[in-house]
């Protein structure tokens, strides 16, 4: 599946905005789309105490966000291709603002908190493919890897901000104010998106819509989706339970939040460096994704040891690997399917169901058995993800695709 000339719709969109602005806006939109769920994970101790639910409740709340995102992504990925990046990003940002303000003002129990995360999941499902389309439209190929590295650094940046919010906001003025700030940030992004370019896609009337053709090499995409789902399960449990697990081992809430922020920063750096490497060197990005997942499995195994020193090191290595690979993963896929960035994003996104099964299953095992056993199982899942990624990389290479 070699990459041919870009379709006319893509070509005419280039120049509608500067590449630098596209990188900044796409990254910012992805950051704010991730803040509600990461605030929920990082401030789990405070949420549990005030809203009255346990460890399984945190896993279920995080799982509902990722499940909503997964289920709605197939449709919303196509919506992003039809409406264009500008309208989709603005709509998603308003949705995140509504969700964040709603959680801050209305959360009184697990159900009301989770209802806000459902809205946030829908908005995030639209923001992700819209941001990918923005980069494909406006960034030259020679800088595309760097652009995706920057854009995909957004989720770990959001988790880093969530970790910093524990000592800075949650333990001082209260956790609700963190969501208020997230809502304000989302409104700022909605303004920063700017006007729709004059040649941007318009909404297609129902009578004019044509059923899209199936994406080629579906079996290979299934393998990659399985890998992505397993990786999502592994990373989501680290994001959802690290702070709570660290506190269980005797770490203070403040220190756990700071370590969570440092581990997230490692993932940010990993994504940026890996993205830049894709532009400078010739290699198969999906193989690099597999290596990163393997290192993440080692870090997750260190979390199972349960000692303060290994918990800190494990968090950094685990998030650096399981949370550091998506930049090169999406770069490989969007480069292989340049004409339909929204659809390919939506096709992979249901694998985010791993973010449902992972936290819920992890929470159940941690509650009924121990955190140590739960972390060991998470490490095994990350290893399986690495193995599946290698298989997918070989299959995609045999098809002649660039990814």
N, C-alpha and C positions, 0 to 999 in steps of 0.2 A: 504494500500500500504506500507507494512513494508519494511524497508531497508534490503536487503539481501547482500550477498558478493559483493564487488565492482567488476566490470567487469575487464577482463584481461587487457584491454587497460589502465584502470586507475591504476591498481596495478603496471604494469610495468613502469608507468611514475613516480611513487613515488621514490624519491631518485635521480631523474635527477637534482635536485638542492635543496639547503637547505630550510627548511620551512621559516626561517627568511628572506632569500633573496627573496623568493616568495612573502612574505608579503610586503616587501619594494618595489619590482618592480611592483607588482599589484597595490599597493596604488599610487605610483608615476605615473604610466601610466594613472590611473583614474583621478588624479589631473590635469595633462596636457590636458587630453581630455575634461575637463570641463572649462578650463581657457578662451577660446575664448568667450563663451556665457556669462560667469559671468563678464568678463571685459566689455562686451557690456552693461550689465545691470547696473553695478556699475558706469560706466563712461557715463551714459545716457545723463546727462546735457551737457557735453563737446561734445559728438557725435552729439546731436541734433543741437547744435549751429554751428558746423563746417560743417556738412553734409546736413543740411537744411531739417529736417523732425520733426514731432511732437510726442506727447505721443503715439498715435496709432502706429506710425512707430517703436518705440522701442518694443512695445508688439508684433508687427508683425515679427520683426527681431528675437526676442527670440523664437517666435512660429515657425518660419521656421527652426531653429536649431533643436528643439525638434520634429517637424514634420518629418524632414528628418531622424532623428534618429529612430523615431517610424516606419516609412514606410519600412526602410531598415533593421530593426533589425531581422525580421523573417528569412530573407535569411542569413544575416551575422552571426547570432547565429549559424546556421548550418555550415557555413564556418569555424567558430572558432573551432567547434568540429572536422571538417575534417582536417584542417591544423595544429591544435595544438596551444597551448598558445603562444609559443615562436615566431613563424612566424607571427601569428596574431597580437601580441602586437607590434612587430617591425614595421609591415606594418601600423598599426593604428598610431603609434608615428610619422612616417614619414608624414602621412596624416595630422596630427594636425600641424606639423611644417610648411608644405606647406600652410595650411589655415591661420595660424597666420602671417607668413611673407607676404602672399598675402594681408591680411587685412591691415597690416601696410603700405605696399608700394602702394597699388592700390585703396584703398577706397576713392572715391570722392563724392559718394552720397549713398542713401539707397540701391540701387540695387547692387552696387559693394560691399558694406559691407555685404549684405545678401548672395551674391554669395560665399564669404569666409566662412560664417557660414554654408552653405550647405555642403561644403567640410569637415568642422569640424564635422558636424552632422554625416556624413558617417563614418568618422574615429572613432568617439565616439561610434557608433553603433557596431563596431567591437571590440573596446577596452573593453567594459563592459563584454560581455560573455567570451572573452579571459582571462581577469583577474580572473573571477569566475572559469574558468577551471583550471587556474594555481594554485589557492588555493585548489581546490578539489584534484588535482593531488599530491600536495606536502606537504600538512599540515595534521597532524594527527587529528582524530575526536575529541579528547579531547581539542584541541586548535582551532577548526574550528570556533566556535562562536567569539572568540577573533580576529581571522584572518579576518573574515567578518566585524567585527566592525571596525577594522583598515582600511581595504580596503574601506568600505563604508563611512569612515570619509573623504575620498578624495574629494568628491564634496563640502561639506561645507568648507573644507580646501581651495579649489580653490576659493570659494566665499569670504572667509576671506581674502585671498591674493588680491582678486579684490577690496575689501573694502579698504585695506591698500594702494593699488596702486593709489587710488584717490588723497590723500594728498602727497604721496611719489613720484609719477611719473606723473600722469595726470595733476596736478596743478603746476608742476615744469617744466619738460622737454617736456611734451606733451603726449597725450593718445596713439599715435602710438608706442611709445617706450615700452609700456606695452605689446603689442602684439609681438614685437620683442623679449622681454624676454621670453614670452610664447613659441615662436618658438625655441629658444635656449634650453629651458627646455625640450621640446619634443625630440629634437635631442639627448640630454643627456640620456633620458630614452631609446631611441632606441639602444644606445650603451650599456646601463646597462642591457638590456634584456639578453645579452650574446648569445652564440651559441646554436643551437638547439640540444637537447639531442639525442644521437644516436638511441634511441628507440621511438622517437617522431613520431606522425602520419605523413605520407607522403601524398602528394596530390593524391587523388583517381581519376583514369582515368574515363572518362564518362561511358565507358562500364561496369565498376566495381561498379558503384554507385547503391545502392538499396534504393528505396523509404522508408523512415523511418516510423515505425508504429506510429499510433496516440498515443499521451500521454494519460494515463488513467485519469479518473475523470475530463473530460473536463468541465462539468458544474460548478464544484467547481473552476476550474481555471478561468472560465469566471467571476464568482463573485469576485474573488481576483483581476482580471485584472480591473474590474470596480472600485473597491476600490482604486487600485493603480492609475488609471487614474484620479479619483477625487482628490486624495491626490496630485498628480503631478500638477494638475491645481491650487490647493490652494498654494502649495509651490512655484510654478513658478511665481505667481503674486507677492508674497512677494519679491522674488529674483529680479524680473524685475522692480518693481515699488517703492520699499521702499525708495531708495535714492531720486528719483524724487518727491515722495509724501512728504518726510520729508522736502525737500527744499521748497515745496509749503507752508508748515506750518511755515516757518521762520527759519528753521535750516540751518546752513551754510553747504556748500558742504563738507568741511573738516570734520565737526562733523558728518554729515550723513554717510560719508565713514567709519569713525571710529566705529560708532554704527553698521553699516552693518558688519564690521569685527568682532566686539564683539558678535553679534547675531550668526554669522557663527561659531565662536569658541564654543558657547553654543551647536550648533548642532554637532560639532566634538566630544565634551565631551559626549554628549548624546549617540552618536553611539558607542563610545569606551566603556562606562560603560554598555550599554545594551548588547553589544557583549560579554563582559567578564561575565556578569550575566548569559548569555545562557550556558556558560561552567560550571559555579559554582552551578547553581540552576536548579531545575526541574519545568518548567512551560511551557505554550504554548506561543511561541514567537509572534504569530499573535495577541494574546490578548494584549500583551504589545504594539504592533504596534497600535492597536486601541486606547489604553489609550493615547499614545503620540499624535495621531492625534486629539483626543478630547482636549488635552491641547493646541495644536496648534490653534484649532478653537477659544479658549478663547483669545489667544494672537492676532489673526487676528481681533477679535472684538474690542480689545483695540486700534488697529490702526484706526478703524473707528471713534473713539472719536476725533482725530485730534489735540490733545493738545501735546505740546512738551514732557511732562513727560510720558504720556500714549503711545506716538509714540515710545519712546525709549524702555519702558517695553514691549510694544506689539511686537516690532520687535524681541526682545530676546526670548520671550515665543513662538511666532509664528514660528520662524525658529527652535527653539529647539524642537518643536513638529512635525510640518509638514515636516521638513527637517532632523529630528533626527530618524525617524522610519525605513528607508530603510535597515539599517544593519541587524536588526532582521528579517525583511521581507524576504530578500534574503537568509539569513541563514536558515530560515524555509523551503523555497522552494527548495533550493539546497540540503538540507538534505533529503527532501522527494523524490527528483528525482536525486540521486547521479550519475546515469549512463549517464545522458544527461544534464549536467549543461549549456552547450551552448544553447541547444534547449529550456530549460525551461526559460532561460533569454530572448531569442528571442521571446518566446511565450508571455511573460509579457510585453515586451518592447513596442509593439504597444499602450499600455495604455499611453505611453508618449505623445500621441495625446492630452491628457489633457494639456500638456505644450504648445500646439498650441491654443486650444480653450480658455484656461484660460487667457493668456496675451492679446490676441486680444480682447476678450470680455470685460476684465477688462479695457483695454485702451479705448474702446468705451464708456463704462459706465462712467468712470472717466472724459472723455472729454465732453460727452453730459449731464451728471447729476452732479456728484461730486465724489471725492475720498472717502468720507464717505460712500456713498451708495455702491460703488464698493467694499470697504473693508467688509462691512456687508454681501454682497453676497458671497464673498470669504470665510468668516467665516462659512456660511451655507454649502458651498461646503465641507469644512473640516469636519464638523459634519456628513454629509452624507457619507464621506469616512470612518470615524470611525465606523459608523453603518454597512456599507457593509463589513468592515474588520472583525467585530465580527461574522457576518453571515458566511463569508468564513472560519474563524477559526473553527466554529462549524462543518461545512461540511467537512473540511479536517480531523478533529479529528475523525469523524464518519467513514471515509474511512480506518482508521487504519494507516494513514501516520504519520511519525514522526513529521512533521512540525506543 
